[in-house]
């Protein structure tokens, strides 16, 4: 399983991905370009850039470790720009009497997971970048800024222009034996050291400098137990990985499994049938996760009823309706027998079918798209590539806009 660093570029509206050992600012690539080169369902562990989350040290006297996750959002409410419900707050250990909390926007986290799902990547873990650094007083140059670690006081990324005012605010009442400065070049490290010795002469007893950002040492930290941002609804649930069947078969299988499971409930008092019920239920759960990847199974009965009755969409176009309409359009536009639906996946968050299509030509794919739109659906050709047998494409189909 590969470990890659990701960073959200708000100005460009895209995710960048790169190696944690490399110069990310120079070597990072768009996520969609990198993902297109990976095998389907590749597993990846992501390190989230320190520019995309914040770290807070909070005094929580009298709060037990068991209740920290519930109490932290209320303690941080006045520190956050938006409503506290818009953020995921994850406790991440203590330093003295203070608790460390990682805070990331839920919208940003879901955007990252959905982007990976769209490109058939399986995200196994998301780790805050600064957690990989040694827990010591450290100032590390990165991109056009610096990562500052003062355990119990500050942890995060600072733009170069803001370094001096941040240091002034954090070091006023701070004293420590040592500070390490890691920079790309010795000149930058010595310049910062001189500024600190001039402006904060009594803060650190010793300041050591190194002309290296020491990226290679991050591997050792990755082997330790780290705090993950994939908690709660985002926690990975292991499931069996089966080869995808023909695009129409999973729907028929859901109905068959559902019928068997309902029959099992009628004889729940029979010990033998109880064992069969357990096996059938597990098969239903596995199949549900295959059709609706990334969705947590809380109540299988209720969730299956919602999918079979329309997916719970407020617009009346859910999983069943999308499959029904798409299959009718497919049958009506396949007179040459060169158009084939190869597989499908349903994104429940976006209420959208992602269908892999094989066509004889690009015009055939566009004709299918137009036919879907004439049926009142939204359709988008997400990708199309030529090969020796025709065109392989990916259609995203949704309800009316």
N, C-alpha and C positions, 0 to 999 in steps of 0.2 A: 504494500500500500504506500503510495507516494504522499509526501508531505509538502505542501505548497503554501506560499504566502499570497493572500489576496488583499486588494485595496479598492474601495469604492471611490471613483472619480466623479464627484458631483457635477463639476463643470461640463464634463463630457457625457455624463449619464451612462457610465459603463463600469464593469469590473475589470481590474487588471490582475494578472496572476504571474508569479515568478518563483524562482528558487530562493529558499531562505538563506542560502550561502552566498548568493550573487549580489551585485549592485542592482537593487530592485528598480531604482529610478531610471537606470539605463537599459536593463534587460527585460523588464516586465512586458507581457503581451496581453491583448484582449482575451478575456476568459473564453469567449466563443471560438476564437481561433485555436487556442490550445486544446479545448474540449473536442473539437472536430477531428483531432489526431489521435484521440484515445479510443480504445475499444468500448462498446456499449456496456453500461453498468460497471464501469471502472470505479473502484473505491478510492477515495482520497481523503486525507486529513488536512484541514485548512488552518493556517495561522492568520488571524485577522489583524490587519495593520493597526498600530497604535493610534493612527489618525482617525479611525472609525469608531472608537469607543472611549469612554472616560473611566478613570479609577478614582474612588473616593475612600478616604480613611475616616471612619466614624466612631466616636465613642458611644458604646452601647452598654452602659452599666446595668447590671441586674437582668440582662436578657440572656437566656440559655442558648446554647448552640442549636438546639432543636427548633427554637422559635426565631432564629436570626433571619431566615428567608422571608418570613412574614413581616417582621418588624422593620427591616432595612428600607423598603420603599417609603414608609411613612417618615423615617428619619431623614431621607434624602429629598423629600418632596419640595422643599424650598430651594434646593440646589439645581433643580432641573428646569430646562427651558419650557418644555411642554408638560402636559398632564402626566402624572406618574404612571398611569395605565398604558402610556405609549412606549414604556421602556421595559426591558428585561433586566432585573437586578439580581446578580449572582454573588453570594458571599464567597470570599476566597482567602480565608485564614485570618490570623490576628498578628499584630505586632504590639507587644505591651498590652495596653488597655484599649487599643483601637482595632476595629474590624475593617478589613479591606473588602471593597465591593466593586465589581466590574459592572458597568452600566452601558447597555447598547440599545439603540432604537429597535423596537420589534419590527417595524417596517423594513429596516435595513437588513436584519437577520433573515426575515422571510424572503426578501428579494434575492438574497444570496442563495438560499436553499432552492427557491423556484428556478433560478437561472441554471443551477446545476442539474435539477431534475429535467429541465427542458432539453439539455444537452446529454441526457442519459448518464449523468455522473451520480454516484452514491456518496453523499457526504457522511463520513463516519464520526467526525469530530470537528469542532471549531474552537481554537485555543487563542486567548488574548496574547498578542505578541510580546508585551513586556514581561509576561510570566516566564518566558524562556531565558531571561537575563538573570545573572546571579543576584541574589537578594542581599545587596550591599550598597553603600553610597557610591553611585555611579553616574557619570555623565558621558553619554555615548553619541557620537555624531552619526546622523542618518539623514539621507536626502538633503534637503535644504533646511535642516533643523537638527534638534538634539533630543535624545531620550534621557530623561532625568529620573533617577530612582533614589529616593530618600525614604527607606522603609518606615512606615508609620506616619509619614508626613506627605509625601508626594510621589506619584508614579504616572508617567505619561510622556507624550511627545510635545515639543515646543518648537514653533517656527524660530529660525535664527534671529529674526528681528525682535522677537519677544523674550529672548533668553535673559537679558539683563534685568528687565522689570520682574520677571517671574522669580529669578534668583533673589532679588531684593525682598520680595514678599515672603519667600519661603525660608530664607536663611537669617532673618532678623533675630530670632530667639533660638537658633539651632547651633549645636556644637557636636562635633564628632572627631574621632581619632584620625580617620582617613577618608579621602575621596579619590576615586580612580577616574581618569579621563581617557576615553578611547576615541581617537579621531583618525580620519583617513590619512592625514599627514601630520608630521611632528610640528610643523609651524602652527597649524590650527590649534593643536593641543596645548602648546606652550603659550599661545596668545590668551586662551581661556584661563589657563593656570595663572598667568600674570594678572589678569583682571580680578580673579578671585582673591589672590594674595594681596592685591591693592585695596579692593573694596570690602573684603571680609577676612581681614588678617587673623582674627581670633576664632574663626568658625571651625577650621580644620587644622589639626596638628601636622598633618602631612598630606601632600597632594602628589600622586603618582600619575605620569602621563605615558601613553603608549600610542605609537603610530600604526594602529590597527583597530578595526571595529570588531575583530575576533568572531566573525560569523560562524567559523567552523566549530566553535565550542557549543553552539546551540544544540547539536545532535545529542550531546550527553544529557541535556535537560529534557529533551523529548522522550527519553527512556524512563523518566521519573513519572510519578503520578501527578497530573496537572488538572487544574480546574477547567471544566468545559463549559462553553456557552450553550451547548445543546442539552438543556435540562427541561423538565416538565414536558410540554407538548412537543418539544423538538428532540427529545431523547430518542436515540435509535433503538428500534425494536427489531431483533434478529428474526429473519423469516427465510424459509427455504426458497432458493432461487431455481425456478424451473424454466426450461426453454419455452418461449412464448408460442402459444398455439395459433391456429388461424384466427383472423381478427374477430370472426363471429362466434367462435366456440366458447369463450369465457362466459358470454351472456347465457347461453344454453346451460352451461355447467352450473352457474349460480342458481338458476331455477331448479335444476335437478337436485343439487345439494340442499337447497332450501326445503324442497318437498320431503326429502329423506329426514332432515333434521326435525321438521314438524311432526312427522310420523313417530319419530323417536320420543318426542315429548308426551305422546298419548300413553306410552307404556313406561313412564319414568320410574315406576316402582319396581320394574323388573331389572334385576341386577345385571343380567347379560346385556340388555338393551342400554343400560346406563353406560356400560363400557363402549358400546358402539356409538352412543351419542357423543361421548367425549372425543372419539376419533373423527366423527363427522364434523363436529364443531371446529376442531382444529383445522380440518381441511377447508372449511368455509372461511375461517380467519385468514389462512394462507392465501386463498384465492382472492379474498377481498383486498388484501394488501397488494396483490399483484395487479389488480385492476385500478386500485386507487392508491398509488404509491405516495408515501409521506403522510398519509392520514392515520391518526391514532385510532385504534379500535377501542371504544369505551363501552358501547352497548351494541353488540352485533345484531341483535334482533331489530332494534329500532333503526339502526343505520342501514341495514339491508332493506327494510320496508321503505325508508325514505328514497333509496336509490331506485327500487323497483316501481315506486309510485311517482317518480319524477325528479328525485334528487333534492327536493326541498327548495328549488329555485323560486324566488319571488316572481320571476318573469314567466314561470310555467314551462321553461325549457331546461330539463335536467338531463341526467345520463341516459335514461331510456328514450326520451324524446329525440335527443341528438343522434343516438345510434339508429333509431327508427327512420328518421328523416334522411340521414346520411346513406343508409342502406338502400332506400328507395331511389335516391338520386344515382347511386352507384349502379343499380340494376338498369335504370333507364338510359344511362350513358355508357354502356359497355357492349355496344353492338358489335364492335370489331374484336372483342375478346382480348384486347391488348392492355386493358386497364385492370389493375389488381390492387385490392387492399391487402397489405401484408401483415400489419399489426396495428394495434391501437392502445393508447394509454389515456386515462381520464385524469385531468387536473381539477380536483374538487375545489381548490381555492379560487381558481379562475373560471370554474364551470365551463371547461373547455376540453374537447377531444383532440388529441394529437394522433394523427393517422399517418402511417408510413405507406406510401403509394408507389406502385411501379406502373409506368405508362410508356406508350410507344413513342411519344414525343412531348415536348413542352406545351405545344398547343392543346394536346389532349388534357393535360393537367390544368391548363387555364380554362378549358371548356367545363371541366368538372367543377372548378371553383365558381364559375359563373352560374352553373346549374344549382349549386348549393345556395348561392345568394338569392336566386329566383325563388327558392323555397322558403325564404325568410330567415335564413341563417347567415351568420358572418363567417367568412372563409378567408384564410390567408395562407399563401404559399411561403412557408417559413424557410424552406431550402429546396433546391433542385440541382441535381448533378447528372451529367451525361455519363453513360457507360456503353459498352458494346451492345447491350440488349435494349437500350432505350434511355429513359429518364427515371431516376430515383428521386422522389420528392417527399416532403413532409408538409401535411396540411394541418392547420390549426382551425378547428370548427367550433363555433360558439352560437349562442342564441342571438336573436335580433338585438342590435345595438339600441 
